[in-house]
Amino acid sequence: MADEAPNVEQPSPAEPESEAAEQSESEVPAHEGSAEQAATEALEKAEEAAQSIAAETAADPHVAEAVQLPDFAPPEQDPEQAAATLGLLHDVELNVKIELGRTRMYVEDVLRLNENSVIELDKAAGDPVDIFVNDRHVARGEVLVLNENFCVRISEIIQPAKPGDKGPRLN
């Protein structure tokens, strides 16, 4: 008895396709016949919902109005205006330091310094010197003598490492 198969009616090969087609047509609403119609109806429903929400919030006194943000784009300046703006900075004083080299000393050694003392630095003669503006390392240069005065010729401008980084500070 276990070998007997249950008696099940099987439709002929042509019947399943026609029945499936009839079922799918009856299950699909008429308005969904095309994707374009469905999209149009969905858009109309969304617009109606947005209008009803807008009507509800307009009637509610606790709902704030839309905020108008200012334009944060930098204003366009012509070259004359930019030069005039930079002109405001011409009389600003900056602290400029030229560092020949560095060393570490004990207080006891500093107290023993006199007029003929020699302090050994960490740089060799002829090495570039560091130029600091307001304690920020901005350039390197070489020491020269001009009309019996020392001067420094800038040989390299130090670029900040990252945007917004203002360069290393003097320790």
N, C-alpha and C positions, 0 to 999 in steps of 0.2 A: 504494500500500500504506500509505502514511502516513496516508491519509484514512480507513482502516478503523478502526473502534473495536474495542477488545478485547471479546471475548464474555464478559460478566459477567452472572451470574444476579442479578436483582434481585427481592427478595421483594415480594409484593403489599402494598398499604398496610396491611392489617389485621395481617399477620404481624409487623412490627417491634415493635409495641406489646406483643403477647402474649409474644414472645420476651424483650423487655427486662424485662417484668414477672416472667417466670419466672426470669431471671438475677438480678434484684435480690432476689427472695425467697430464692433459694438462697444468695446471697452474704452476706446479713445473718443473723447468728446469732439463734437463737430468743430469747435473753435480752435482746436489744436491740430487741425489738419496740416498747417504749415508752420514752420519755425518762425517765420516772419510775423504771422498773425499773433503767435504766442508772445513774441518779444514786444510787439506793439501793445498788447493787453497788459503785460507786466509793467511796462513803462507807464501806461495810463494809471494803473493801480498805485504805483509808487508816487506819481505826481499828486493823485488824490490824497494819499496819506501825508505827503509833505504839506499840502495845503491845509489839511485838517490840523496838523501839528502847529503850523504857523498861526492859524486862527486861535487855537487854544492858548498859545504862549502870548499872543498879542493881548488877549483878554486878562491874563494873569499879571497883576502889578508887581509881583516879586521877580519876574524874569527881566533881566537887564537887556538893554538894546545891544546890538552888535558893536563891538569896539573897532574904531577906525585907528589903525596904527600909522604912525608917520613914516615917511620914506627915509630909510636908513642908508640909502646910497650916498657916497661921498659927493659933495657938491662939485660941479665942474668949475675949475678956475682957469682963467686965461693966464698966460705967462707973466704979464705985468702985475696981476693981482697976487700971484704966487711970490714974485720978487718983493712986492711990498710987504707981504706977510713975513718973509724971511728977514726983511729989513728990521723988523721988531727985535730980532735976536742979535743984531750987530754989537750992542753994548752990554751983552750978558757976559759976565766973567766966568771963566772955567779954570779949574785947578789942573795944570799940566805938570806931570812929573816925568823925568827921564831917569830910568834905573840902569846904572852901570853894572850892577851885580848885587849879590846878597851874601851875607854871612851870619853866623850865629856866634854870639859871644856871651860869656858869663858877666854878671854885674861887676865882679871883681876886676875883670880885664877892661871893661869900659871905664871904670874909675881910675885905672892906671894910664889911660890915654893922655898924651900931651901933644905939644906942637909938632914934633917930628915923628910921631907914631905912624906906622904903616899897617893898614888893615887889608888882609888878603880877601879877595872876593872870589865867587864861584865861577867867574867868566874870565876867559883869556883876553889879552889885548887884541883888538881887531874884531872881536865878536860883536854881533849886532846888539844894540841896547834896546830896552823895552820902553815904549812910550805909553803913558797912562793919562787919560783925561777923566777927571772926577773919579779916580780910583778904578777906572775900567781900562783894560789893556786894549788899545786901539791900533797900535802900529809898532813896527820895529824900524830901527835906523842905524846909521853909522856916525860915529863922532868925527867931526872935522874941526880944523882951526881956520877961522876967517878973520882977518884983520886983528890978529892976536886974541881973538875971543873963541871960546868953544861954541860949536853949533852942532846940530844933528840933521843929517839928510835922511828923510823918510825913504826907506827902501821897500817896505811891505806894509799894506793895510791889513789888519786882522779882521776877518769876517766873523760875525757871530755864528755859533755852531748850528742853531736852529732858528726858525722864524720866532720872533718874540724874545729870544735869548739876547741879552745885552752884553754878552761877553764875560770873561772871567774877571773877578774883582781882585784888587791888590790885597794880599794877605797881611 
